[in-house]
Structure formats: C-alpha cells, structure tokens
Amino acid sequence: MSLLDRLFGGKREEEGDPIERGRAVLAELRELAAEDPKRTLGLLRRQGKRMYDQFGLNGALHDLYRAAAFDLWAKAEPDAAVRELASCVEVSWGTWEDPTVGDVALVAQGAAEDVLYLSAPASRGSRDALAELAALRHLTLDREVAMVIVGAEDAFLRRQFVVEASANLNRRSEEVLQDFSDAASKAGLRTEFIVA
C-alpha cells in the first residue's frame, strides 16, 4: 500500500518492524519530493507526528528524517535551507513538580548545548518531529529569535539567552515561558510560534 493510500483513506499497515516501516515511508517521500516538495513537506510532517517515536529528536531514524527535511526545505524554501542545526538538549516539563524560572536557569547554566528544548510529557498529546526541526531552524538562522513555542507547551530557548535573562527575572516565578518571552521583547529579541 502506498504512502498516499495510507494517508488518505487506506488501511494503515502497523504490522512489522517500526524501523523498517519508517525507512519505507521515508523512501516513498523521497520519490514524491521531486514532483512537489511543498506537498511532500506536509506529508513528512504528518508522518513525523504519526511515527514520532522513530523520527523525533531521540528517535532511531531521526538522522534520516532530518536529512529528508533538509532536502525538502532546500527545494521548497531555498532562502531558509540549512545543513546544520543548533545543538539541543531536551528536558521534560515533567522533570519538576512546579517548574520555575530558576529551575530552567539551572539547566541552562549546566548545559553545553546551544538550545534548551522544554518538552511536554508524551502523555499530554502528539509530538511533531518536523515542528521540532523547524524550531531549531528558526534559532539557527535568525539570531534575533530568543525562543520558539511549538504547540501549547513545547518550547525551544536559546541557552545563552536563558542564562542572561534569568539574572533579571524572579527565579521563583512559575510563569516560565511568559517571563522569558517578556524578557526577549525587552532585549529586542523575538518569540516565534509554530502550530503543532
């Protein structure tokens, strides 16, 4: 059954090894990319949600998924093409009972990566592998972007911005994203939003 059949009304084949299914999906998307890269990006996004465990930042097929996204962006959006993304460390909001600005600042101070990814626990909804890559792309391409909010809870924050901004914020505040977004505005930086 082809990818289009699975996406638009056909039965989903969920049998077999998920890694092999993921590779097959990416191979089919590569074939479609030459015809219509923008449409293929939409299909890549849908598959990135459906097969997040394989394609997400920590997935077994993430590198292949990332390469497919880079190729499609280069064809569909040449001005925003990238080959490398900022380094990223993922920290779940579930790490803390009631997360504060100080909690996030401590993680930022101890991290070596360029970006902190504050992710909602998987139990709270679907994850979007392409939206995660798009957030990292924003932070890689535009130094004026301090943070990117993906969906309702996921957030990508520039680590150096967090370290610097937290020095002037109430470290006990539980309005973490709002406080950092306000600090970005005061510093002349932007917060971007991606619908997931």
Summary of the structure (lengths in Angstrom):
residues: 196
radius of gyration: 17.9
end to end distance: 27.1
largest distance: 56.3
contacts: 599
relative contact order: 0.12
helix: 54%
strand: 13%
